[in-house]
Amino acid sequence: MFNQLNPKIDSNQSWCYQIRLRGHLGPQWKEWLGALDITLEENGDTLLTGPVADQAALHGLLKKIRDLGMPLLSVICIEPGPAAASDV
């Protein structure tokens, strides 16, 4: 079995992701993380939510999160949406 490009995926779509981290991330990281919303949960986790242009952008974002030194708990793709003008 080999990987094929999925013809159903539209390159004019960005994808919305939820990324869960263990620990609370301060609001000063908002600009560094771009368009992601930061939600501090009562259980001590941080939930990052927002659009990611493509797989390359997702991997870049995950590298940034790795550099924070916070444990990564989950990465969930929520839904596709129209790409922002800067994504095209």
N, C-alpha and C positions, 0 to 999 in steps of 0.2 A: 504494500500500500504506500502511496506517495501523496504528498501535499499538493493540492491544486488551489489556485486562487478561486475564491468564492465569487462567481459572477453576480450573485445577489447583493453583494456589498457595494454600496454607492460611495465613490471616493469623495463626493460632496457632502458627506455626513461626518460629524464628529460624534464621539461616544461619550456618554456620561458615566462616570465611575464613582464608586464609593470605596475609599481606602481607609481601613481601620488600623490605628496604631495604639499600642499600650502606652499609657501615660498622657498627660495633658501637654499640648503644644501651645505656646504663648501666642498672643495676637500679633506680635512683632514679625512672625513668619508669614503673614498673609501676603505681603508683596512678593516675597521670595517664591511662594508657591503659585503665583499667578492667579488664575480665575477660580481656584478652588475655595469653597466655603469651609471654614473651620468650625466644627461643632464639638464642644467639650461635653462629654457625657458624664452622668453621675457616677458610673462605675469606674471612672478614672481613665477611660479610653478617649481618644480623639478620632473623630470621623471627618475625613476630607471628602468633599463632594463637589463635582463639577465636570465640565467638558474637557475631553482630551482629543486632540486633532487626529492622531493616528497611533500606530504601534510604536513608532520611533519616539514620539512625544511621551507615550506612556513609560517606555523604558528610561527616558531621561528623567521623568518625574520620580520613578522608583529609585534611581541613583541618588537623587536629591534626598529622598526619604532615608535611604540607607546611610547617607552622610550625617543625618541627624542623630543616629545611634539609638533610635527608638525601635522597639520590636514591631515588626509588621505582622498584623493579625490576619488581614484579609484584603483582597482586591476583588471587587464585584463590578461587572459591567451592567449598568442599569438599563440604558436604552440609547438607541441612536437618535440623533437630531440633526437639524440642518447645520452645516459648517458655518462658522463665523467668517467674516470677510478676510480676516487675517489667517485663517486656516487653509484657504484655497490657493 
